[in-house]
Amino acid sequence: MTQERSRHGGRNGQSVAASSTTSEERVIAAVNDEEPRWLSTMEQRAWRAHLTAHKLLEHRLDRDLQTFGLSVNDYEILVNLSESAEHRMRMSDLADATIQSRSRLSHQISRMEAAGLVARETCVDDRRGTFAVLTEHGWATIQQVAPHHVASVRQHFIDLLTDDQLRELEAAYSPVVTHLKSLR
């Protein structure tokens, strides 16, 4: 059964405005309702297409980066550091930027330190804080790998879509990104 969107943006007349309940409480309440809001055929196709495209693209980009001894996560960290002032970021900020737990990022940085791509430095202003710093080898690596990575992104994603489709995709994902960031 297809459900219509209301003028408020929700389904079946429900407003999408924030309420005092948490996201987790709303999910639990939805599951405890008598009848779940099953995905329509169109919604299932869209959801599954998103999941499949995301997994296949991430796998392809990861394989292409392996040629250079990097993973997608390594590359994302190198990009964030290369775009930051003095090629350094507080570890907590880097964890937030890469959407990783602090523990997972710490392990990732340890592997990248062993490869000579990054170093850790103590924060002078806050001795509890630590910076991840891009090394000269890390800088040389990102400069070498970036053109290949961009070519891969173009080949497997950007060049397969029209400019209109890219604008629509960005517009479609913006409210999802905004919503999920608000939950962090």
N, C-alpha and C positions, 0 to 999 in steps of 0.2 A: 504494500500500500504506500503510495507516495504521499508525503506530508508537505504541506504548503508552509512557506516562510511567512510570518506575520509582518506587518509594517514596522514592528519593533526589532526585526532582525532575528528573532527566535523562531522556534517551531511551535505550531499550535497555539499561537497567541502569547507565548511566554516571552517576557522581556529578557534581553541579554545583559541588562544592567547588573552591576555588581551588587551582591547582597552581603549580609553579615555572616553568612555561612562560608566555611572554607571550601576550597575545591574538592578536597577529600570527602568532606561531609556531603557535598552535592553528588559526588559519584556514588557513595554508599546509599544515599537516599534514592538515587535513580535505580540502583540494583535492587533495592528493597521494594520498589513499586511493584504492583501486581503484574504489569505488562512492561517488559523492557522496550526501549525505543530501538528496535532492530534497525540496521542500516538498510536503506532501500537498495535496489539493484544498482542504480546509478551511483549511490554513495559507496557501495561495496567495490564497484569497479574503480572509482576514483581512489579510494583508500588503498586497494591492492596495487594499483598502478604506481601510486606514490611509494609504497613499501618496496616494490620490486625495482623501480627505477633507482631509488636511493641505494639499495643494497648492491645492485649491479654497477652503478656509477662509482660508488665508494670502492668496490672490489677492483674495478678497472684502474682507477686512479692510484690505488695502493700498489697494484702490480707494476704500473708504469714508474712509480717512484722507487720501487725496490731495485730497479736498475742502478740507482744511485745510492743504494744502501739506506734508504729512508722509508718511513711509513707515512701515511696521511697525517697521523698525529705529530710525527717529527716535523713534517713540512709546515703544519699549522703553527707550531711553536716557533719555528724559524721565521715565518712570516710575521707573527706578532712581535717578536723581538726586533726584527729588522725594521719594522715600522714605528717602533717606540723611540722616544728620546734617549739618546746615548746607547741605543740597542740593549736596553735593560728594562725589566719589569719586576715589580714585587711578585713573589711566587703566588700570593693570594689573588692578585689581579690577573695573573696569567692563567690561573686555574679557572677563574670566572670567565675570562675571554675565550678559553678553549672548551668551556663547559665540561670540566673534569673535576673530580674530587681532589682535594689537596693531597691526599695520600697517593692517588693514582698519578697525579702530576709529578710528585716527588720521585716516584719510581721511574717515570718517563725521563725526567731530567737526569737522574743517575745514569741511565743508559746513554743519554746524549752527551753527558760529561765524559763518560768512558770513551766515546767516539771523538772527543775533542771539539764538539759543536757548540757547547755552552759551558759556562762555569757558574758557580754559585758565589755570591759575595754577601757578606753581612751588611745589613742596613745600618749606616752610621747613626741615623736619627732614632732608630728603634732596634735595639740589639736583638729583639725577638724576631724581627723581620729579616727576610732573605730575598735577595735579588737573583733572578736568572739573567745571565749576561751572555750575549752572543759573542763568541770568540772570533778571532780573525779567520780561522778555519770554517766556522759556522757561516760567517759573512761570505766567504768565497764559495761555500757550498750553495747557499741560497741564490747567489748570482749565477752560478752554473746551472742549477736545476730549474729555476723559475721559467726560463723560456720553454723548456721541455714540458713542464707542468701546464703552462698556459696552452700550449699546443694540444695537449691531451684533453684539457677541459673544453677547448674549442671543438676538437674532433668528436668527442663523446657526449657533448651536451649543447654548448652555445650554437654551433653551426647547424645543428639539427632542428633548430627552432627559428621562426621568423621574429623580427623585432616586436611585432604585435604580441606574439605568444610570450616572449620574454617579459614584456610589460605586464601582461595578464598574470603570468606566473608570479612576478614580484608582488603585484597587487593582491593576489590570492594568498600568498604566504605572509604578508605583512601583519594581518590581524592575528594569525596563528603565532608568529614570533613574538608579537607584543604581549599576547595572552600568556604564553609560556614563560617569557622573561619576568612577567609580574608575579609568577608563582615561585621564583627562585629565592 
